[in-house]
Amino acid sequence: MRSSTWIVLLVWGGLGCSSSKAPTAPALATAPSSPVLTYLPLQDDTISQFEMTTDGGEPGMFVLEISRPRDNLAELRIAGHVQRLHVEPTRIVHATGGTLLEEPLTVGHHFRGAFGEVTITDIAHTIDVPAGRFERCLVTVEESTAPARRATSVYCKEVGLVALTVEAFGADGGLLENRLTQHGPRFR
């Protein structure tokens, strides 16, 4: 799969656990107002760095920058690409269509995502990434048939996205794994 395609898939943002080693999330001005914001806090001036590997073993990294120009709007910036998200009381919606995460946060809940059907598959997932061990995380799987692809996202409480695996099938097939290495407030 071409690298420009990977950036588009990343910006779509399959973007949310207490951790024994992970960095502490920046303090919220107020407590999250919904379960969705617990797993995907979208705090202004927060930076997350991810290591990337492809099925061919090619390493890389990307930085996800979060800004909140308004309470009901979040902007995610990756490699100069911006994805706008509308923050609603029970869900987070892509400005271009589709939902990133919505209540109820229960296993089996389905909703329409940016490119396919999203299913919550786990709400008690434990994952080890370079940033630490995260427990009680939420996992979503988004799948489409045209083109055939699957994105698995792991969101952890008070942090947000911790891991994202994108699989593309067919002629442009490939695998891209992203794992959180650092997370915290922007340095000023």
C-alpha positions as CSV (number, residue, x, y, z in Angstrom):
1,M,0.0,0.0,0.0
2,R,1.3,3.4,-0.9
3,S,2.5,5.7,2.0
4,S,0.0,8.5,1.0
5,T,-2.8,6.0,1.4
6,W,-1.5,5.1,4.9
7,I,-1.6,8.8,5.9
8,V,-5.2,9.1,4.7
9,L,-6.2,6.0,6.7
10,L,-4.3,7.4,9.8
11,V,-5.9,10.8,9.6
12,W,-9.3,9.2,9.5
13,G,-8.3,8.5,13.0
14,G,-9.3,5.2,14.3
15,L,-8.7,7.2,17.5
16,G,-8.8,6.1,24.1
17,C,-6.9,2.6,30.7
18,S,-5.2,2.9,33.6
19,S,-1.6,2.1,33.3
20,S,1.1,0.9,35.6
21,K,3.9,2.6,33.6
22,A,2.2,4.9,31.1
23,P,2.6,8.7,31.3
24,T,-0.1,10.5,33.1
25,A,-2.7,12.3,31.0
26,P,-2.7,16.1,31.3
27,A,-5.2,17.3,33.9
28,L,-8.6,18.1,32.5
29,A,-10.0,21.5,33.3
30,T,-13.2,19.6,34.2
31,A,-13.9,15.9,34.5
32,P,-14.9,14.2,31.2
33,S,-18.6,14.7,30.8
34,S,-19.3,11.3,29.2
35,P,-18.0,7.8,28.9
36,V,-16.9,8.5,25.3
37,L,-14.7,11.4,26.5
38,T,-13.2,9.1,29.2
39,Y,-11.8,6.9,26.5
40,L,-11.1,9.7,24.0
41,P,-10.5,12.8,26.0
42,L,-9.3,15.0,23.1
43,Q,-7.5,17.4,25.4
44,D,-6.3,20.7,23.9
45,D,-2.6,20.9,23.2
46,T,-2.0,17.2,23.7
47,I,0.6,15.3,21.7
48,S,0.8,11.5,21.1
49,Q,3.7,9.9,19.3
50,F,3.4,6.5,17.7
51,E,5.9,4.0,16.2
52,M,4.8,2.5,12.9
53,T,5.7,-0.8,11.3
54,T,4.5,-2.3,8.0
55,D,4.1,-5.9,7.1
56,G,7.4,-5.4,5.2
57,G,9.2,-4.4,8.4
58,E,9.6,-0.8,7.4
59,P,9.8,1.4,10.6
60,G,8.4,4.9,10.9
61,M,6.7,7.2,13.4
62,F,4.0,9.8,13.4
63,V,2.8,12.5,15.8
64,L,-0.8,13.2,16.6
65,E,-1.5,16.7,17.7
66,I,-4.9,17.6,19.3
67,S,-6.4,21.1,19.5
68,R,-9.8,22.2,20.7
69,P,-10.8,25.5,19.0
70,R,-14.2,25.1,20.6
71,D,-15.8,22.8,23.2
72,N,-17.8,20.9,20.5
73,L,-14.9,20.7,18.0
74,A,-11.6,18.9,18.1
75,E,-8.9,19.0,15.4
76,L,-6.4,16.1,14.9
77,R,-3.2,16.9,13.0
78,I,-1.0,14.2,11.5
79,A,1.7,15.1,9.0
80,G,0.0,18.3,8.1
81,H,-3.4,16.7,7.5
82,V,-6.2,17.9,9.7
83,Q,-9.3,15.8,10.7
84,R,-12.1,17.7,12.4
85,L,-14.3,16.0,14.9
86,H,-17.6,17.2,16.3
87,V,-17.8,16.4,20.0
88,E,-21.4,15.6,21.0
89,P,-22.7,14.4,24.5
90,T,-22.7,10.7,23.6
91,R,-20.5,10.4,20.5
92,I,-17.6,11.9,18.5
93,V,-18.4,12.4,14.8
94,H,-16.0,13.0,11.8
95,A,-16.8,16.3,10.1
96,T,-16.6,14.4,6.8
97,G,-19.1,11.8,7.9
98,G,-19.2,8.8,10.1
99,T,-18.7,8.3,13.8
100,L,-15.4,7.7,15.6
101,L,-16.9,6.5,18.9
102,E,-20.3,6.4,20.4
103,E,-22.3,5.2,23.4
104,P,-23.3,2.7,24.6
105,L,-19.8,1.5,25.2
106,T,-20.8,-2.2,25.2
107,V,-19.4,-5.2,23.4
108,G,-21.3,-5.8,20.2
109,H,-22.5,-2.2,19.8
110,H,-22.4,-1.2,16.0
111,F,-22.3,2.2,14.3
112,R,-21.3,3.7,11.0
113,G,-17.7,4.8,10.9
114,A,-15.7,6.9,8.4
115,F,-15.3,4.1,5.9
116,G,-17.3,1.1,7.2
117,E,-19.2,-0.6,10.0
118,V,-17.6,-0.2,13.5
119,T,-18.1,-2.8,16.2
120,I,-17.0,-2.5,19.8
121,T,-15.3,-5.9,20.4
122,D,-13.8,-5.5,23.9
123,I,-14.1,-3.2,26.9
124,A,-11.6,-4.9,29.2
125,H,-8.5,-5.3,26.9
126,T,-5.0,-5.2,28.2
127,I,-2.2,-4.0,25.9
128,D,1.5,-3.5,26.2
129,V,3.0,-0.7,24.0
130,P,6.3,1.3,24.3
131,A,4.4,3.9,26.5
132,G,3.5,1.2,29.0
133,R,0.9,-1.3,30.0
134,F,-2.7,-0.2,29.7
135,E,-5.7,-2.1,31.2
136,R,-9.4,-2.0,30.8
137,C,-9.2,-0.5,27.3
138,L,-11.9,-0.4,24.7
139,V,-11.3,-2.0,21.3
140,T,-13.2,-1.1,18.0
141,V,-13.0,-2.9,14.7
142,E,-14.1,-1.0,11.5
143,E,-14.5,-3.0,8.3
144,S,-15.4,-2.2,4.7
145,T,-15.7,-4.4,1.6
146,A,-15.0,-1.8,-1.1
147,P,-12.1,-1.4,-0.8
148,A,-11.6,-4.3,1.6
149,R,-9.9,-3.1,4.7
150,R,-10.1,-3.4,8.5
151,A,-8.9,-1.0,11.2
152,T,-8.6,-2.1,14.8
153,S,-8.3,0.7,17.4
154,V,-7.5,0.5,21.1
155,Y,-8.6,3.4,23.3
156,C,-7.6,3.7,26.9
157,K,-9.1,5.7,29.7
158,E,-7.8,9.3,30.1
159,V,-5.3,8.8,27.3
160,G,-7.1,8.1,24.0
161,L,-5.7,6.1,21.1
162,V,-3.0,3.7,22.2
163,A,-2.8,1.3,19.2
164,L,-4.1,1.3,15.6
165,T,-3.8,-1.6,13.2
166,V,-4.8,-1.1,9.6
167,E,-5.1,-4.0,7.2
168,A,-5.9,-3.6,3.5
169,F,-6.8,-6.5,1.4
170,G,-6.5,-7.1,-2.4
171,A,-4.1,-5.6,-4.9
172,D,-3.2,-2.7,-2.6
173,G,-3.0,-4.9,0.4
174,G,-0.8,-4.4,3.4
175,L,-0.6,-4.1,7.1
176,L,0.3,-1.1,9.2
177,E,0.7,-1.3,13.0
178,N,0.9,1.9,15.2
179,R,1.7,1.8,18.9
180,L,1.9,4.7,21.4
181,T,5.4,5.6,22.5
182,Q,4.7,8.9,24.3
183,H,1.7,11.0,25.4
184,G,1.3,14.3,27.1
185,P,0.9,18.1,27.0
186,R,2.6,20.1,24.3
187,F,5.9,21.7,25.5
188,R,5.7,25.4,25.3
